[in-house]
Every structure is written in structure tokens, then in C-alpha cells.
Amino acid sequence: MDLLQLIIELRHSEPLRLFRPYEELYRSLTEKELSKKEIPLPGFQLNISEKRMQVVVDPRHTAIVLGDVPNIGYCVDNVVGVFRKISDLVKLPPLVRLGAKSYWIQKSEVSFSELVSTYKQIIYKSSSIVEDSIDVGASFILKDGKYAANVAFGPMEVSQLKIMFAFEPPKLPEVVSFLDIDYYLVMEQTELTEKMLREFVNAGLNYASEQSRRLVSILAKEE
Amino acid sequence: MAAMLIPPKEVKSATISDSILSSPYLSLSIAAWVPGLYRWQPAEKMLHTTFDGQRPIVFDIDTIELPTATRRWKVSLPGYPAATFDDLRAGNWPEPTEQELEARHKAIELARDVHEKLDIRPLTTSTIIRQLREGKLEDRG
């Protein structure tokens, strides 16, 4: 399958100090903590058209969205590059979650309705609801050591596929098998290191790539 | 998957509620989060990902300089001035030219000749150790 979009998200245990200037000012002037954590500033989003990239820094999250992805090495390289730049400016709070959400597609050689039939045969046990359905999708939660993955897939037509992406790919097939893998690690407050981020993005994309091959293999048996 | 993914028209422009997201990352545009509209809940604990209903301030730029490997590594392939690091990383190696194929063929032929004329045999580690221990060359007859 082809990797079309990747979102890497760091979820922080507390809001970034960058977004809490009033809290800092209050503490500095009164030597007391604010009873309620106020976050008066909105998040920041940078859309970079040439690189087909979005960078989002908001109080509790830091994320990068990559569209038009040529290969896994490119993703790792750019994600680490962006976070290195952000880290130069602001110290990121400890993490509670790391996520890598990737979208994959495989062009279908059969029509949408035929592809739906294939999915019905493979994924679902026959029943009146399954037989009557005109479209299907599947969601699973898989475990991978200390990581987990929300995995969703199904047949999709180009009209629906177009709205899936932050940056629409230039050419999309009419009918595809669509795969959405949200690979994540939930943790107790952990300091982020570049090595950790690099390894996570690699692990997430390699896992997703493996799952995409597995899905193609399963579908091929029925075609 | 259309039935599961396309949101009802009335919620297209509304802020997505975190409680219905399968992957509640960020307040990104709906295009990024449509898969989150599956009517399905993950096992992991849900977190509120928006605050005070504020949307991020958006800036649009053409490009950005990043400290990436692409910038650090310069590729110089003789005969292929256009080849870039990203090409090679993506596995897009340039096809060998006719001259290169011919040169490789000649090199292989030459190696075969040398091998036959000199009767070269692989020198294994165990052979080397034995020769060193015995202090003499192995009889190659």
C-alpha cells in the first residue's frame, strides 16, 4: 500500500509555558499559584505549502502533519527536524502520549461494490445485516509490545478519499482499500528525547507498513 | 467506508467533539480528523483536546528550512549530477548507462580470466589459522 499522510503528535502532561504568560506573571508578582490554570492564548498552526506540511503547537499538543510522503526516511527526518527547531525555542513538558497516525491506500482493480463484497467475505461472518450492507468498514485495536494501534480499514471511493487529507494528493485512484493506523504509546510523564522520537516514528511507520502488507495479503487471497 | 466516515452535513463546520474521536489529537481541520468520526470508541482514556473552544492561529508560508539529512548530505554520483539524497533514500537509483554495463561486463570477464589463470581459491579463516600455526603454506596441489 502507499503511504499518503502522516500525523505525529506529542501530547504533553501540562500546557506549554509558552501559552501561560499570565500564569507566570501572576506567580512572579504575587508569589502564589493561580487556583485555576488559565490558558488565554490560542494554539499556533503553520501551513507550509511547498513541503505539504502542517506544524501545530498548541498548549497541550505538538504535532506535525506530512502530506505527499515519499518514504519513511523522509518522515523521520522531517519530524525530527521540526521538533529540533521547536525544542530550540521552548522546553516541551513531559509527555503522556506519543501518536503516529498514518493513512495508506491500495488501488483496487475491481469496482467499489465488488470490493465491498470482498471485505464482507473476509472480515465478517455472514448475516442478514452484512448481506444487506452497501458499504463496510472495520476497526480493531491491536497490541504491539508496549505500543498499541487503533486500526481501521475498508473500501473507499475517490469522492470520499479526497476529504481525508490535509493536502490532497495530485492523483487518486477511483476505488481503493483505505487503511488508517493510529499507533501510540501511553506513558507516565516522560521527558522527550530526539532518540525516543526518532525510534517511535520509525517503529510506528514500520508497524503500519507491515500491517498494510498484511491487509493486502489477506484481501489478495479472496480476489 | 463512506457510511462510517462522511459526517452529517450539519456538523461539517462545527467543532468536533472530542468524545466521538477515535484519536483525539488536536483541533485540526475536519479534513484531518474525518476518520475520528467513526461511531466507535477506543479502549484508551479520552482526553479533552480543545480548550475554551479556541481555534489555533493559522499562518501560511511557502517553505521552511529544516535541519534534515537532506540538507546535511550531498550526493555526488559520477555521471548522474541530478541524483539527490532523497532519490536514493526513496530507492530511486539511476539506471546504469550502456557504457557502465559494458564496463561491468568487461570487469567480470577479466576477473574470471584471472581466477582461472592463477587458480585462486578462497582463503578461509580456518586455513589461515592452520597455516600460521604450522608455519607453512598449505599444499595447493
HADDOCK unambig.tbl for C-alpha pairs under 7 A between the chains (distance, minus, plus):
assign (segid A and resid 9 and name CA) (segid B and resid 25 and name CA) 6.84 0.50 0.50
assign (segid A and resid 42 and name CA) (segid B and resid 54 and name CA) 5.88 0.50 0.50
assign (segid A and resid 42 and name CA) (segid B and resid 55 and name CA) 6.39 0.50 0.50
assign (segid A and resid 42 and name CA) (segid B and resid 56 and name CA) 5.25 0.50 0.50
assign (segid A and resid 42 and name CA) (segid B and resid 57 and name CA) 6.59 0.50 0.50
assign (segid A and resid 43 and name CA) (segid B and resid 55 and name CA) 6.85 0.50 0.50
assign (segid A and resid 43 and name CA) (segid B and resid 56 and name CA) 4.09 0.50 0.50
assign (segid A and resid 43 and name CA) (segid B and resid 57 and name CA) 6.06 0.50 0.50
assign (segid A and resid 44 and name CA) (segid B and resid 56 and name CA) 4.96 0.50 0.50
assign (segid A and resid 44 and name CA) (segid B and resid 57 and name CA) 4.98 0.50 0.50
assign (segid A and resid 44 and name CA) (segid B and resid 58 and name CA) 6.19 0.50 0.50
assign (segid A and resid 45 and name CA) (segid B and resid 56 and name CA) 5.95 0.50 0.50
assign (segid A and resid 45 and name CA) (segid B and resid 57 and name CA) 5.92 0.50 0.50
assign (segid A and resid 45 and name CA) (segid B and resid 58 and name CA) 4.65 0.50 0.50
assign (segid A and resid 45 and name CA) (segid B and resid 59 and name CA) 6.16 0.50 0.50
assign (segid A and resid 46 and name CA) (segid B and resid 58 and name CA) 5.85 0.50 0.50
assign (segid A and resid 46 and name CA) (segid B and resid 59 and name CA) 4.85 0.50 0.50
assign (segid A and resid 46 and name CA) (segid B and resid 60 and name CA) 5.92 0.50 0.50
assign (segid A and resid 47 and name CA) (segid B and resid 59 and name CA) 6.09 0.50 0.50
assign (segid A and resid 47 and name CA) (segid B and resid 60 and name CA) 4.73 0.50 0.50
assign (segid A and resid 47 and name CA) (segid B and resid 61 and name CA) 6.20 0.50 0.50
assign (segid A and resid 48 and name CA) (segid B and resid 60 and name CA) 6.15 0.50 0.50
assign (segid A and resid 48 and name CA) (segid B and resid 61 and name CA) 5.11 0.50 0.50
assign (segid A and resid 48 and name CA) (segid B and resid 62 and name CA) 5.39 0.50 0.50
assign (segid A and resid 48 and name CA) (segid B and resid 63 and name CA) 5.37 0.50 0.50
assign (segid A and resid 49 and name CA) (segid B and resid 61 and name CA) 6.47 0.50 0.50
assign (segid A and resid 49 and name CA) (segid B and resid 62 and name CA) 5.08 0.50 0.50
assign (segid A and resid 49 and name CA) (segid B and resid 63 and name CA) 6.47 0.50 0.50
assign (segid A and resid 50 and name CA) (segid B and resid 62 and name CA) 5.32 0.50 0.50
assign (segid A and resid 50 and name CA) (segid B and resid 63 and name CA) 5.29 0.50 0.50
assign (segid A and resid 51 and name CA) (segid B and resid 63 and name CA) 6.16 0.50 0.50
assign (segid A and resid 61 and name CA) (segid B and resid 26 and name CA) 6.96 0.50 0.50
assign (segid A and resid 70 and name CA) (segid B and resid 90 and name CA) 6.63 0.50 0.50
assign (segid A and resid 71 and name CA) (segid B and resid 90 and name CA) 5.77 0.50 0.50
assign (segid A and resid 73 and name CA) (segid B and resid 89 and name CA) 6.92 0.50 0.50
assign (segid A and resid 77 and name CA) (segid B and resid 68 and name CA) 5.53 0.50 0.50
assign (segid A and resid 77 and name CA) (segid B and resid 69 and name CA) 6.38 0.50 0.50
assign (segid A and resid 78 and name CA) (segid B and resid 68 and name CA) 6.14 0.50 0.50
assign (segid A and resid 81 and name CA) (segid B and resid 66 and name CA) 5.46 0.50 0.50
assign (segid A and resid 81 and name CA) (segid B and resid 67 and name CA) 5.16 0.50 0.50
assign (segid A and resid 81 and name CA) (segid B and resid 68 and name CA) 5.49 0.50 0.50
assign (segid A and resid 82 and name CA) (segid B and resid 66 and name CA) 6.56 0.50 0.50
assign (segid A and resid 135 and name CA) (segid B and resid 1 and name CA) 5.75 0.50 0.50
assign (segid A and resid 135 and name CA) (segid B and resid 2 and name CA) 6.74 0.50 0.50
assign (segid A and resid 135 and name CA) (segid B and resid 3 and name CA) 6.56 0.50 0.50
assign (segid A and resid 136 and name CA) (segid B and resid 1 and name CA) 5.23 0.50 0.50
assign (segid A and resid 137 and name CA) (segid B and resid 1 and name CA) 4.87 0.50 0.50
assign (segid A and resid 154 and name CA) (segid B and resid 1 and name CA) 5.48 0.50 0.50
assign (segid A and resid 155 and name CA) (segid B and resid 1 and name CA) 5.73 0.50 0.50
assign (segid A and resid 156 and name CA) (segid B and resid 1 and name CA) 5.68 0.50 0.50
assign (segid A and resid 156 and name CA) (segid B and resid 2 and name CA) 6.62 0.50 0.50
assign (segid A and resid 160 and name CA) (segid B and resid 2 and name CA) 6.58 0.50 0.50
assign (segid A and resid 163 and name CA) (segid B and resid 31 and name CA) 5.40 0.50 0.50
assign (segid A and resid 164 and name CA) (segid B and resid 31 and name CA) 5.23 0.50 0.50
assign (segid A and resid 164 and name CA) (segid B and resid 32 and name CA) 6.13 0.50 0.50
assign (segid A and resid 164 and name CA) (segid B and resid 34 and name CA) 6.38 0.50 0.50
assign (segid A and resid 165 and name CA) (segid B and resid 31 and name CA) 5.69 0.50 0.50
assign (segid A and resid 165 and name CA) (segid B and resid 32 and name CA) 5.77 0.50 0.50
assign (segid A and resid 166 and name CA) (segid B and resid 31 and name CA) 5.81 0.50 0.50
assign (segid A and resid 166 and name CA) (segid B and resid 32 and name CA) 5.49 0.50 0.50
